[in-house]
Amino acid sequence: MNNKKIAKIFYEIAELLDIKGITFKPAAYRNAAKFLENLNTDVSLIYKEKGVKGLEYLPRIGKSMAKKIEEYLKKSKIKYFEDLKKETAIQQIVTHYFKTKDLSLEELKRNAKKRKIVYSRFTKPAKQLLELAGSIEKAEEAITKVAEWAKSRNLDYAIETVFKKWLELDRLKPKEIVKKPYYQGNPMIWSETKRKWYVISSEGEWLEFADKESEIEWRIIK
């Protein structure tokens, strides 16, 4: 259905408006998106029968959004959305970088206002990364890959880390997380030949495990 496709675009418009720091409008787009998601009749049928006026009279839509829905139905895209993406490209990359550091857009803005984060310090490397990657999506993908790799090794990372690791990106894998079995604090081992679990005592003895398997504790070992 066109409804879900247009709703997705409206949600993304709301997010981009949030990034720009525009108030009220993001909520209006989210409300419209939510309405479209739950609308059983495809908007293309409403438009075919009643034109743009029929779209205007839908709850939470109004004249401006009705025009955008009409544009999508005719051209499969919305110019306002495309322009917003270009206009906020650098901000999107910076926001994504901080999102990988578990910092929300609201927290980022608060910290920038309090000068805990000097936002302008990140715009130049974000622009360079965009030029290097060729698109917002590829730049964000590169940041995510570096973030996963660094976090798995408890390392800090910056946007500049992406440049340093650029030639290695395809080979950059997060450190494997392994779970190992323990029983009452002692490590365990599985014997393939005897098909049994053994507990390794502090003296190094192999003691046959006689408890329930639900009592085995699996610890994450990085």
Phi and psi in degrees as a GROMACS rama.xvg file:
@    title "Ramachandran Plot"
@    xaxis  label "Phi"
@    yaxis  label "Psi"
@TYPE xy
-63.9193  -29.9105  ASN-2
-54.7207  -48.2272  ASN-3
-69.9212  -35.0491  LYS-4
-65.9666  -43.4178  LYS-5
-70.2479  -38.0727  ILE-6
-59.3485  -42.5803  ALA-7
-60.4531  -43.0908  LYS-8
-63.4607  -42.7935  ILE-9
-63.644  -38.5613  PHE-10
-62.8934  -41.2457  TYR-11
-69.1133  -37.0975  GLU-12
-60.4084  -43.9912  ILE-13
-58.6614  -42.157  ALA-14
-65.4338  -40.5  GLU-15
-68.3626  -35.3347  LEU-16
-68.0066  -35.8063  LEU-17
-60.7005  -44.4949  ASP-18
-60.4135  -37.5296  ILE-19
-73.5423  -14.3571  LYS-20
85.2942  18.6451  GLY-21
-84.2557  133.573  ILE-22
-96.579  164.492  THR-23
68.5141  -52.1489  PHE-24
-57.6655  -42.6176  LYS-25
-56.3585  -41.2223  PRO-26
-64.1672  -38.2133  ALA-27
-64.034  -42.0433  ALA-28
-68.6918  -37.0315  TYR-29
-67.2759  -40.1048  ARG-30
-63.2361  -41.4618  ASN-31
-65.3245  -41.1163  ALA-32
-63.1843  -43.5231  ALA-33
-63.2535  -40.4829  LYS-34
-62.2339  -45.5387  PHE-35
-63.1768  -37.7919  LEU-36
-59.6782  -34.2228  GLU-37
-97.8019  0.689389  ASN-38
-79.5174  122.296  LEU-39
-75.9453  -28.7356  ASN-40
-91.0198  129.854  THR-41
-64.2886  135.517  ASP-42
-61.7058  -24.8085  VAL-43
-65.4277  -33.0273  SER-44
-71.6996  -38.9598  LEU-45
-64.8917  -43.0711  ILE-46
-65.6493  -40.517  TYR-47
-63.5432  -36.3651  LYS-48
-84.8369  -40.5645  GLU-49
-122.296  -1.71671  LYS-50
71.9103  -166.867  GLY-51
-64.0555  -27.8084  VAL-52
-63.4726  -37.4687  LYS-53
-63.7958  -33.7737  GLY-54
-71.8452  -38.3099  LEU-55
-59.6485  -34.5504  GLU-56
-82.5485  -2.67025  TYR-57
-70.7347  142.84  LEU-58
-56.9446  138.636  PRO-59
67.8202  9.71565  ARG-60
-100.325  -69.9896  ILE-61
79.0883  178.171  GLY-62
-64.7984  -49.4113  LYS-63
-62.0405  -47.4495  SER-64
-72.0613  -31.4583  MET-65
-60.785  -40.3227  ALA-66
-63.3609  -38.331  LYS-67
-69.8034  -37.2303  LYS-68
-64.8973  -42.5428  ILE-69
-60.0553  -43.7406  GLU-70
-61.1363  -42.3175  GLU-71
-64.1152  -42.48  TYR-72
-63.914  -30.1393  LEU-73
-87.6875  -36.9329  LYS-74
-119.993  -3.66961  LYS-75
62.475  21.6661  SER-76
-158.84  164.869  LYS-77
-125.617  116.453  ILE-78
-58.3225  -40.828  LYS-79
-56.7335  -42.2434  TYR-80
-66.8835  -44.7702  PHE-81
-61.7954  -41.5631  GLU-82
-65.5718  -40.961  ASP-83
-61.7368  -41.372  LEU-84
-61.3396  -43.5859  LYS-85
-66.9115  -43.1093  LYS-86
-64.3388  -33.7189  GLU-87
-106.961  15.1085  THR-88
-52.975  -50.113  ALA-89
-64.4976  -43.4877  ILE-90
-62.9041  -36.7186  GLN-91
-62.8092  -41.8912  GLN-92
-67.4297  -43.521  ILE-93
-63.2999  -43.269  VAL-94
-62.2773  -41.0354  THR-95
-65.2036  -39.8994  HIS-96
-57.1933  -46.8685  TYR-97
-72.3586  -26.9693  PHE-98
-64.9129  -36.2201  LYS-99
-68.7193  -17.3009  THR-100
-97.3879  16.8661  LYS-101
62.2341  33.3078  ASP-102
-112.736  117.922  LEU-103
-73.5576  166.171  SER-104
-60.0445  -39.9632  LEU-105
-63.3773  -43.6454  GLU-106
-66.3533  -38.4053  GLU-107
-60.8393  -44.9174  LEU-108
-65.0405  -41.9453  LYS-109
-63.288  -44.5333  ARG-110
-66.3725  -33.6934  ASN-111
-66.8098  -40.7718  ALA-112
-64.9138  -37.1745  LYS-113
-84.3372  2.33297  LYS-114
63.8288  21.0608  ARG-115
-72.689  -28.1679  LYS-116
-125.607  125.484  ILE-117
-90.4159  95.9859  VAL-118
-57.1259  -40.2548  TYR-119
-61.1151  -24.0033  SER-120
-63.5216  -23.2578  ARG-121
-97.6508  -10.9686  PHE-122
-70.4929  -39.3875  THR-123
-64.9788  -51.2522  LYS-124
-64.327  -30.6449  PRO-125
-65.7296  -40.4103  ALA-126
-64.9275  -42.795  LYS-127
-64.2403  -38.6927  GLN-128
-66.1489  -39.4111  LEU-129
-61.1513  -42.9596  LEU-130
-65.2266  -39.1258  GLU-131
-69.71  -43.4251  LEU-132
-77.3259  -33.9821  ALA-133
94.7231  -14.558  GLY-134
-159.812  159.438  SER-135
-60.9747  -44.7757  ILE-136
-59.0968  -44.2603  GLU-137
-71.3545  -33.3137  LYS-138
-66.0786  -44.1674  ALA-139
-66.146  -38.0324  GLU-140
-62.3322  -40.4197  GLU-141
-66.2354  -41.6528  ALA-142
-62.2064  -44.7354  ILE-143
-60.2513  -42.266  THR-144
-64.0395  -43.6518  LYS-145
-65.9223  -40.3641  VAL-146
-61.8194  -45.3779  ALA-147
-63.8104  -41.9362  GLU-148
-62.9109  -47.2636  TRP-149
-68.0095  -44.5573  ALA-150
-62.2003  -36.542  LYS-151
-66.5496  -16.8664  SER-152
-112.686  10.2906  ARG-153
56.18  38.6998  ASN-154
-104.407  150.037  LEU-155
-84.0847  159.84  ASP-156
-150.549  151.824  TYR-157
-124.931  172.631  ALA-158
-58.636  -36.1711  ILE-159
-62.2781  -24.819  GLU-160
-61.2278  -32.2416  THR-161
-62.3462  -40.6918  VAL-162
-63.8594  -43.8452  PHE-163
-63.6718  -33.1753  LYS-164
-100.556  7.03737  LYS-165
-54.592  -46.0915  TRP-166
-71.5221  -14.3364  LEU-167
-102.633  -1.41865  GLU-168
-50.6307  -42.7177  LEU-169
-66.0344  -25.1297  ASP-170
-100.683  -2.03681  ARG-171
-80.4419  103.964  LEU-172
-116.797  144.446  LYS-173
-62.7382  148.553  PRO-174
-63.6077  132.79  LYS-175
-63.855  134.737  GLU-176
-97.3424  122.673  ILE-177
-113.702  137.808  VAL-178
-103.879  130.533  LYS-179
-121.642  144.877  LYS-180
-83.3169  142.831  PRO-181
-137.452  151.087  TYR-182
-133.245  116.801  TYR-183
50.586  41.1796  GLN-184
86.8214  -6.44367  GLY-185
-102.005  140.567  ASN-186
-67.7176  155.549  PRO-187
-124.242  162.613  MET-188
-144.134  145.804  ILE-189
-102.304  127.612  TRP-190
-95.3679  114.944  SER-191
-68.1533  -34.9436  GLU-192
-69.9737  -42.2204  THR-193
-95.4557  -7.06389  LYS-194
54.8689  46.162  ARG-195
-139.484  155.102  LYS-196
-89.229  144.197  TRP-197
-129.136  144.856  TYR-198
-101.884  131.53  VAL-199
-91.5053  114.8  ILE-200
-73.1657  170.705  SER-201
-64.1216  -21.1015  SER-202
-89.1537  -3.02526  GLU-203
93.4405  5.76261  GLY-204
-77.8299  147.844  GLU-205
-94.4266  109.421  TRP-206
-105.515  128.341  LEU-207
-63.724  130.898  GLU-208
-78.4506  124.035  PHE-209
-119.18  3.00438  ALA-210
-89.7953  -177.735  ASP-211
-75.7916  147.546  LYS-212
-64.8029  -23.6783  GLU-213
-65.9831  -16.245  SER-214
-86.0115  -6.03283  GLU-215
-73.6415  131.825  ILE-216
-100.255  125.535  GLU-217
-101.112  115.428  TRP-218
-102.739  140.661  ARG-219
-81.3944  123.978  ILE-220
-114.923  119.667  ILE-221
